[in-house]
Amino acid sequence: MTDFRSPDAALPGEDECDRLRELVEQIRADTIQLARVHAGLIRHRAAVMQIAMEQVARCASRRSRERELPVRSVALDIAAATQTHDLTVQKELGEAHTLTEKFAATVDALESGRIGMRHAQAILDTGAAIDDDDTRRGWEQVVLTRAERDSPGRTRAFARELAESVQPVGMTARHARAAEERGVSVRDLADGMAELSVILPATVAHGIRDRLRRQAAAIRAACTVTDASNRHQPSDASGDTLLASDSVDRANVTPAGGTTHADAPSGVAVPSTPAGTADGTANARAVRDERTLAQIGADICADLLLTGAPTIDPTDDTTCPGGLGAIRAHVQITVPVLTLLGRADVGAAVAGRSPIDPRTARRLAARAPGWDRVMCDPVAGTVLEVDRYSPTAAQRRYLAARDQHCRAPGCRAPLTRCQIDHNHEAQDGGATTLSNLAHLCVRHHTLKTETAWTVSQQPDGALRFTSPLGQRIEEAPPPRVLFLPDGGDARHSARSDPPPF
């Protein structure tokens, strides 16, 4: 038997070892320096938060939204100066204030380079629930000793166990407090995908996961049994068993259990009742399910969330005709015409936020109840005109096509969570014209209306934000990607023409 290993070739030379030692030492020094920078940022953020809280204390209003405006305003100022989202900045300000007030020893250790920022974050996350000051200080000293000689992950696990043992507040009260943070969020990923996250009580979350796994396993078992009983049926060249009707779209097959998932990949399901007759006696043949259990579980989750109805529904026909089960998801899709025609493979996006695959975009467009035809500048990509019907509808259609999402600095909240703002307030004489209107999410619309932030619009639709501190931020309308034919074959043009920028 030939031994392909070459130990001598794998060993680094003395020069390489010396160079690696130098690099490792430099990385260690840079890491210490980075920790000191992080500590400085924490102290600066905490100082900003302290000033904002003093402004809040002087606020005469008892409404929580109005009392939070000083913090929101300075967060947006920092976000504009650092190209960050202001919600992220506000969270960082709050965490910095908590660290300096409740975990001063941790900030000192970070400043001296004895721990890193991930250690400090682990201490903040696991120790914030300890309400008693003396208990928390003792806990912090023990955890810091561990953090100085161990990784952030191990430090977090140790800190969590120790916090549980010294926690003066009972688990019932802490669980009730933590349950108030439950919610749903979406994080956009690459290649037209996104991550749906749900914060729930642990028993509910694990129960959901177990049920999805059991349902996925049941579908896999049903497919295996059905496939084994139909091996005598003719199949296509690829070996997949075919449905009785060749016109059936295999990406829209009804999975076992009776639900429908439109985005499932090829060869994805077994119909709960074979096509042809209601009792399933027709000569339909099963589709072999080639998905993994994880993929089946994800598809079932999507089916249940998009088509199911909750067990408890407090609505009636007056408040919600058809109940909660009648509510359907809505998404805002932008599709370039060449992609819609199948002559290009890029450019489709959901809610102005995340790219999606052209096949899904075309399928959704085919089922859309209405279309907005948008004409764009061939060079800049800015919106020039939108088909219009009545005046109010025309303005909304135009603004939706132009803005795509909230126009505040750094914000990408979709139009479904936005309001149309008069840049020059209507009560101050601002006209309801396209040159004075733009989409702002509720958070930023409130901030602009209730604080000293001002917004003015330029002729090209660009917005100029001016902060209470005098900072000016220019926000151009979101551009659109264009694919221009040159009079010849559109497919050839999309490949060979230089980009319009």
Number of C-alpha atoms within 10 A of each C-alpha: 3 4 5 6 8 8 7 8 8 8 10 11 11 9 9 11 12 12 12 13 12 12 12 12 12 12 12 13 13 13 16 19 17 17 24 23 16 19 25 15 15 24 18 15 22 22 16 19 24 16 14 21 16 11 15 18 11 10 15 9 11 8 9 9 13 17 18 16 21 19 23 22 24 22 26 26 24 18 20 21 13 12 11 17 18 25 16 12 21 21 11 18 26 17 20 25 20 17 22 19 12 20 22 14 16 27 26 15 19 27 22 15 23 18 27 26 21 17 25 24 16 20 25 21 14 19 24 15 17 20 13 12 11 10 14 19 17 11 19 23 14 13 23 21 13 19 27 17 11 14 14 21 13 14 23 25 13 16 25 17 12 17 22 16 9 14 19 13 13 9 11 9 10 13 11 11 11 14 14 11 11 10 10 10 9 10 10 13 11 9 10 15 13 14 10 10 11 12 15 16 16 10 9 11 12 12 12 13 14 13 13 20 18 14 18 23 17 15 23 22 13 18 23 15 11 16 20 12 12 14 12 9 13 12 14 8 7 6 9 16 21 19 22 16 12 8 7 12 12 19 15 17 24 20 24 20 14 13 18 21 22 18 17 22 17 16 20 25 28 26 22 16 18 19 19 13 11 9 9 13 11 13 14 18 23 27 24 23 23 16 18 13 18 13 15 24 22 16 23 24 17 18 18 14 14 16 15 15 14 11 8 7 10 10 12 11 9 8 9 13 12 12 16 18 16 12 14 10 8 7 11 14 20 22 20 21 16 19 19 21 12 13 15 17 15 19 21 25 19 17 18 21 15 17 22 21 16 22 15 14 21 18 13 14 16 11 8 10 7 8 9 14 15 18 14 19 13 16 13 14 18 22 22 14 16 20 12 15 10 7 9 10 11 17 18 18 20 20 22 20 25 24 23 24 26 26 23 27 23 17 17 17 21 21 22 14 13 19 17 18 22 25 25 18 16 12 8 7 9 13 15 16 10 16 19 22 24 28 27 28 23 16 18 24 19 16 22 22 15 13 15 14 19 17 23 17 21 13 9 12 22 18 24 19 23 18 20 14 11 11 13 16 17 17 17 17 19 19 16 22 19 20 24 16 16 12 7 8 10 15 15 12 15 19 12 10 12 10 12 12 7
